[in-house]
Amino acid sequence: MSASNNSEVQLFLLIGIPGLEHAHIWISIPICLMYLVAIMGNSTILFIIRTEPSLHEPMYYFLALLAISDLGLSFSSLPTMLRIFLFNSMGISPNACFAQEFFIHGFTVMESSMLLAMSLDRFLAIHNPLRYSSLLTSDRVAKMCLILAIRSILLVLPFPFTLRRLKYCQKNLLSHSYCLHQDTMKLACSDNKINVIYGFFVALCTMLDLALIFLSYMLILKTVLSIASLAERLRALNTCVSHICAVLIFYVPIITLAAMHRFAKHKSPLVVILVADIFLLFPPLMNPIVYCVKTRQIREKVLGKLFNPCKR
């Protein structure tokens, strides 16, 4: 669909996988399974943390909010992904598109914030274990989480409003199976300089989170190297493995996608779509698996609920 120079686009077109449109119905099977596993996995994490008093600690509170962020990402993209791959329905109204990108970016920033908070939690637990409980009290954790959630909302709140003020005259074909700010603003036929600048600012804030996470791990490494016992060093580092995996799972696809949008002039549409789908599907899918496998307390509680459901 296209529009003339004198009229605005009434519908954006999302895209599935170029060249494989005939196989969308088959591709929808693994996609639906990944969504199902992600939703069930994160819901299980939330249920276990909610019902087990022994897990009412700062580390698990942050993990619960990470699970909420992953659920938010999954539910934000689920409608358009299913419409495209199950029903070959590509159209989406501008307002629905702006709303979707608000939720996707909002939960993305929230996930980045939670990963930062979890790195602080790991640093305090390793650097000052005796004062850990007194430093990270429940009240402080609640306030920290509230501040980070508000920050996430405020950072992306201008996105739908700045996109709505733009005019979309000719181009209406998006590059993904869901709406992203950097993708939508490129379709505008009016000046989008404000969108470019503010989008870059939000990206910098996300990269600042990554820089602070890196700094926290430098401090953790310094603390671990000061421990005399090799066994104690390995035990301390082992408590960080799950978080390091979550950081890599989240940041590698998002940095790759941002770099491709910004710098790749002759990028393959297929590669862009695959990276974008990994960015949205992989963290919600893998985070519950990583934490269940690598965190003994979570693993034991999950297995206990599965094999001894009546045990109190």
Helices and strands as residue ranges (DSSP letters): E 12-13, G 21-23, H 24-51, G 53-55, H 58-87, E 91-92, H 94-127, H 132-135, H 138-156, H 158-164, H 181-184, G 185-187, H 193-225, H 230-238, H 241-263, H 269-294, H 296-307
